[in-house]
Amino acid sequence: MYLEIVSPEATLFAGEVTSVTVPGINGEFQMLQNHAPIVSLLQQGEVKVQGDITIEEEVQDKFAKGANGETVLAISSGTIELKDNKVIVLAD
């Protein structure tokens, strides 16, 4: 599925991934290929991305590697929309 992570400053990531885990306001949840459409608010926590991804050099300092090999981005809040295997994360 295709993932876009956008902050007020820039697009932090755009590309194909295998899964995305986000800190929803009612708890953490994961989305995989062909997940049902969803719109949700996000709370402070970590966006965890799995897949063979490349982070642009100018934003690499915002990302870290997680314990399970995933790429992790810490956020303070945000919104997520998933529709037709395209995930858009608007992150603060």
N, C-alpha and C positions, 0 to 999 in steps of 0.2 A: 504494500500500500504506500501511498505518497504522503509524506509529512512535511508541513511547513511550520516553523517556529518563528514567530514575529514578535519583536519587542518594540517599544516606542522609538528606539534608536536605529534599529536595523533588522533585516531578516537574518536570524541567527543560523538557521539550517533550512534546506529544502532538498528533498531527495527521497529515494525508496528506502523503506525500513520493513522489518518483519513484525515488530510489535512496539507499542507505546503504552507506558504505564504513567498515570497522572494522579496527583493528589486532589481528588474531587472533594467538594465540601461535605459530602456524606461518607468519605473514606476513599482510599486508593482503589483505582480500577484500571484494568488493562484492556486494550483493543488490539485485535488481530485482523487479518485479512477477512473481508466480508462481514464485519461486525455490523449490527443494526445501526441506523442513523442515531446520532445523539448530539445534544448540546448541553454543556454543563459549565458551572462556575468552578474555578479552581482556588484552592487555598494554599498557604505557604507549605512548601515541600519540594519534592524532586520530580522532574519529568525524566523518566528512564526510557531510553531508546535502545532497541536491539536490532542488529543488522550490520551489514558491512558498510559502514558510513564513513564519509570523510568530512571533517569540519574545516571550514575556511580558516586560514591562518590568523586573520585579524580578529576572530571571535573565539579562538581556541581556549583562551584564558577563562572563559565563562563556563566551560564544560570540564567534567572530570570523568574518570573511569570508575564504574561501580564494582562491587564485590563479585558480581556474576558476569563481568565482562561487558556490561551495558555502558552506554554513554549517558552521563547524568548532567542535568541542568537544574540548578537550584532556582526556584521562583518564589516571589512573595504573594502573588495572586495571579488570576488570569481567567481566561475563557477558552473552552475547547469546542470545536465542531467537527463531527465526522459524518461524511455523506459520500456515498459511492467510492469507498476506499480512498478518500482524500481527507486527511486530518489537518486541521488548522488550529494551532495553539497561539493565542494572543497572550503573551506573558509579560508580567511586570517584575 
